[in-house]
């Protein structure tokens, strides 16, 4: 009669490796499902249909000749309409961070006496941002990717994405 199974080192190797794989699999499952990815769209069909509507808004902005100059200096955002003869009373500005949803913010700006839109931004806005501009009636829309801070003015104009 030999030694007991628990005294054999090979027994721990034979039982230990599968047990470790099971623990690692369960741990991976809980880590993956702890916080769902906020970038995934649940109803992709509805979102896909809305893309065509959004492209029409961008094409409308292109047809109207919408163009803006954006500067950010000392936490003051200044948006100057350029190439536009039409004046409008409100401008919606949305800043979307590409990876950190909690940094996203939206502004509703009114023009000053010169027709420029100004707003103090209390938070730090360094890095890459997706900026969306539209009016209160939401008839046109401009989307651009910008990198902040920049020493010169950033031109924002409608550029429809190619399909």
Residue, then its C-alpha position, 0 to 999 in steps of 0.5 A: x500500500x503506498x502513501x495517501x493521495x494528499x501526501x503526493x505532490x502530483x495530486x495537487x498539480x492535477x487538482x490545482x490546475x483545473x481549480x485555478x482555471x475555474x476560479x479565473x473564469x468566474x473572476x473574469x465573468x464578474x469583472x466583465x459584468x461589473x460595469x457594462x460598457x456605456x459606448x455600446x448602443x442597445x437599439x442599434x437599428x433605431x440608432x442606424x435609422x437616425x444617422x441618415x437624419x443627422x447627416x441631413x442636418x450636417x448637409x443643411x449646415x453645409x448648404x447654409x455655409x455655417x462655419x465657426x471659429x472656436x478659441x479657449x483661453x483661460x477657461x473662457x470659450x469664445x465661438x465666433x460665427x464666420x462666413x454666416x450672414x444670418x444671426x441666431x439667438x441660441x447656440x447649443x454646444x456639446x462636448x463629448x469625450x471619446x472615452x470618459x462619459x462623465x466628462x461630457x458637458x453641454x452649453x447653451x450660449x447666447x450672443x453678446x453685443x458683437x454676435x460672439x458666443x462666450x462662456x466660462x468653462x469651470x472644468x479642465x478640457x484638455x485632450x481630444x473632444x467631439x464638439x457638436x454645434x446646433x441651434x435651438x430649432x435643431x435644423x442644422x448641426x456641425x460635428x468636429x473632433x478637436x484637440x484642446x488646448x490650442x494657441x490658435x483659433x479652431x475652425x469648425x465647419x460641417x464635414x459629412x462623413x463618407x459612407 
